[in-house]
Amino acid sequence: SKDGYELWLDYPRIESSALKTEVETLFSGIYFFGQEPTQEVIRKELQIAGNKMLGKDPVFTQERLDRTRLWLGTREELAQVLGLETQMKIRNLGPEGYWRGSIDFQGKSYYAIIGNQPVGILYGVFDWLKSIQTETFDPKSEKSDAPKVKLRMLNHWDNLDRTVERGYAGFSIWDWHKLPGYIDPRYIDYARANASLGINAVSLTNVNANARILTTDFMKKAKVLADLFRPYGIKVFLTARFSAPMEIGGLKTADPLDPDVIAFWKKKTEEMYSFIPDFGGFLVKANSEGQPGPHEYGRNHAEGANMLADALAPYGGIVIWRAFVYSHEIDEDRHKQANLEFEPLDGKFRDNVIIQVKNGAIDFMPREPFHPLFGAVKNTNLGMEFQITQEYLGQATQLVYLAPMWEETLRSKTYRPTPSSMVAGIIDGSDSGQKLTLMAGVSNIGTDRNWTGHLFGQANWYAFGRQAWNPYLNSEEIAQEWIKMTFGQNPEVLSKTKEIMLESREAAVNYMNPLGLHHIMGRSHHYGPAPWVEGGRADWTSLYYHRADSLGIGFDRTATGSNALGQYAHEISQVWSDPNQIPEKHLLWFHHLPWDFELKSGNTLWEGIGLHYDQGVKTAREMKSQWDSLQGQIDPERFSHVSQLLAIQVQEAEWWRNACLLYFQTFAKRPFPTEIEQPQ
Ligand code: GCU
């Protein structure tokens, strides 16, 4: 049955007969070089794909060259075995790049997939299989590709008891209790899915870390996963709790300058590498939301991170240090906290430290302007952290395709370090010049049969992997690939599903957080509207962010307010500090404006808010009716799964609109625009 377990790797029977003949021929004679574990993995994948797409096993041979049609190997292997020196251009594609295309050899033509390293062949094979699944394979054209970002990483927020922080798809897929003895076959399918996208790193544990993961018992468990993932090109990282020296090391302090603490981490690291020789390194959340860190000892982030970096350096490991920091002492604007703490430390971090920065300065809101750290530091490695799990975007009940949101951030102009710089150019090193590059995504994966709870959550996992590989890809093309690989070639399914996906994010922004509103969701669970949340820590309330009063609404972050805007490049702060020039999507993020402020449409701000909320509901309804019109064209299981969830989404869109508008009306004291459905 179609329950979504196979993800985008279902490899359906090939429908087009021309393509089928072509592919059959190639599968009937595969000249396969090499015996490395990654090459074994490639062989297995071709077996799965061949059986599913053609109904038969591929034929591998090294004996009869004349019987072969498809060649798979590294550049070196091809050169040695066949004396071929042709495909030299692949040399520049780095360890993970690949080339595929036809090769003429002794008067005959073959199709070849070549990598500099075995993992490059693996990526090339997955790309080739994708071209077959999406019916775009052309044996005559050649293609080469290589990732633009070095570390393409999933961050699991998985606890050792298998609960998942902000996880909405069941429990953690890491069965710590049965490890190291029992290997769940799901680990392999997980690795295949990631490798098919080029994801090459995974942090297994929650950033709100438990020190026990660094005990010998857990290292043995993590080692099993690392061994399984290695052939798929995936490195394992773990989260390190800064106070671990006290919790599992028997020390009285975790001061990063204390010799015993330094020795503890050196020993731990050494032990880690004895189990996992290619261990990636530590991911650290320190001095944020109550997590321990160097500040307890009067040390700064650089002193904390560098101590760990020095322990890892001899083994080639790295420290990923998060910039999502805000302390107990609330700054006048939480927005500013990361820049306040990290800008003064620019240039002080070791080369094997990378600062992982969320896309925006608050917390994965449906829309945020890009984080002002991008562009603000010049001598510090910066990596991107996106959230794939939909903490603030309807969790696993709503269909929200996130790639357009990430694309928006990646293409935001930073004007620094160069006047033409954008976020993507900092992340991939092309503008920033950094060599260590990283894009991380907080995973939405769990034990649910379909992995992600909502079937369309798979599209977000997929899109994240594609954008991490190439941050310049466009979200429409990614959607198109995913739809074809998930639902097949039906053009009506393709066009309607694509439309649904592409409008889903803006719909969510409209019915949740239009015009720059943010952080007005329910307290702690973060589900549903609650703009009325007050009390307790100011920056965990809603009022702190929307600041509605009888005069108007919005957070003044210009020079007359918190001046968070001053943390951006001059080109931005100048334009955005004018409410008539700032893009309206960010209006209330940076400005507190009167209810009668005139929008570009000519409507007042109050009317505009109402119209946006209402538009969000309308789009949600359209998404539902579009989907329902596909009944009969999609298998009943997946059709009904999505249809039922879309019905909930429509209700929730109405809930958001009604709750927010009725609440804000108590301040605005104005009637709703007549053209909208009146909230009640
Ligand atoms: C959000 C989320 C927390 C998480 C934190 C983080 O605030 O709600 O659960 O721990 O982000 O990124 O560290």
Boltz pocket constraint, residues with backbone or C-beta under 6 A from the ligand:
constraints:
  - pocket:
      binder: B
      contacts: [[A, 165], [A, 166], [A, 207], [A, 208], [A, 285], [A, 324], [A, 363], [A, 391], [A, 524]]
      max_distance: 6.0
